[in-house]
C-alpha cells in the first residue's frame, strides 16, 4: 500500500495480526520519459564515438551512477551475481583471498532522483561532444527532474 501516514494508519486495523509487514518510505521511480531520453542521448554519444551503446551506458554508470563496494572470495565468479562491476583490489584474511569489486546498479533500479543525476552526467558528456540536447526549458516541460 502506498499512502500518507494517515491513510496507512486507517488501514492497519484490517491487517492480519499474525503476519509481518514492512513499512518503508516511498520514492518516485524513474519515469519512462527519463529512461527514453537517457537512451536517446547514449545512442548519439555511441554513434559519435563509434562505440557500442552498452559500452557507453556502462561508462555512464561508472561515471555518474549508483555503486557499492563488495568483497567476495576470489574463487567465486561475480558474473553470476552482478551485471555491471569492476575489480578494484584483492586482499587475504586468514589465508583466504578476497577480491573487491565496485558494483553498479542498473538504471532500471533507480528512483527519480538517481536517474536525474545520471541523465545530468549523460547530458554533460553529450555537450562536450557537441551533441545537441534538450534545452533546460524542454527538460522541465517533460518533467524529467523531480
N, C-alpha and C positions, 0 to 999 in steps of 0.2 A: 504494500500500500504506500502511496505517496500522498502527502498532505501536510498541512500545518500541524503544529503540536496539538492544537485544539481539536482538529478533525481526527487525528490519530487517537487521542485520549477518548473521544466519544465512541470509537470502535473497539477499544481494548476490552470493554466489558463483555463483548461477544466472543472473545478468544478462548480457546480450549486451555484450561489451566494446567493440563498435563504435558502440553507441548512447549518447546523452547522457541523463542522468537529473537530476531536480530533487528535492531533499530540502528540506522546509520543516516548521516546527513546526505541529502540528495544533491547531486551535482549534475548540471545540464550536460548531456553528452554532446560530442561534436556533431555538427549538422551535416547533412548530405551536401549542402552548398559549400561548406568548408572543405570537405573531402574532394569534391569535384574540382574546386578551384585549385587546391593544392596539386592534384594530379595534372591539371592543365598546365600549370607553371613548371612542374617537374618534367613533363614531356618536352616543353620548349627548351628547358635547360639541357636535357639529354640530347635533343637534336642539335643544339648549338655546339655542344662539346663532343658530339659523335660518340655518345656513351649509351649504355643500356639504361632504360628508365628505372629499373630496380636498383642498379648501381648508384644512380643519383639519389634515389629515395633513401637508400642505406646511408649515404654520405650526409643527407639532410638529417636523418635520425641521429647520427653520431654527432653532428654539429649543434643541433637545436632541440633534440628530442629528450624524452624522459628516460633515465637509466638508473641502474643499481649495480653494485659490485657484489659478486658472489664468489665463493670458493668451493671447488669440488675436488674429490680425489682425482688425481691425474689419470687414473686408469679408466675413468668414466668419460665417454664421448658426449659433449654438450649438445651436439646436433639433434639428439632425440628429445631434448628439453627446451631448447631456445632456438628461435629463428634468426634473430639479429644479435650478434655478440662479437666481442674480440678479446683475445687473450691479453692480459696486462701484467702477468707475472707468475712466478712459482715460489713455493716455499715448502718446508718439511716440518712436520710436528711428530715427534716420537717415531722417526724413520718412515713416516707416511708422507708421500709427496702430494701436494695440493697445487692445482692450477687455479689462478684467479682470473675471473672474466668480468668485463663490463658488459652487461646485458641491456638491450634497448627494447623498450615497449613499442609494439607496432601502433601506428596511428589509429587503427580501428578501436583501440582500447582507451583512447584519450578522451578526456572531458573537453568541454568547450574552451576553457582557458588554456589547457595544454596544447590543443590544436591551434589556437590563436598564436601562441608562441612559436610553434613550428612553422606556421604559414608566414609569420613575420620574417623568420630566417630565410625561408624559400624565396620570398619576395626580394629581400636584400641581395641574395645570390643572383637572382634574375636581373635586377637593376645593375649589378656590377658587370653583367654580360651584355648590357644594353638591350635586354629583352623587355618589351612593353608589358606592363602590369596594370591592373585597375588603379584608378585614382583613389585617394582616401575617401572621397565622396561616394564613389561607386561601391566601395567595400562597405561603407556604413549602410548604404541602401540595401545591400544583400544581407546585412545584419550578421556578418561573419564573426565579429568580435563581440564578446559579452562584457 
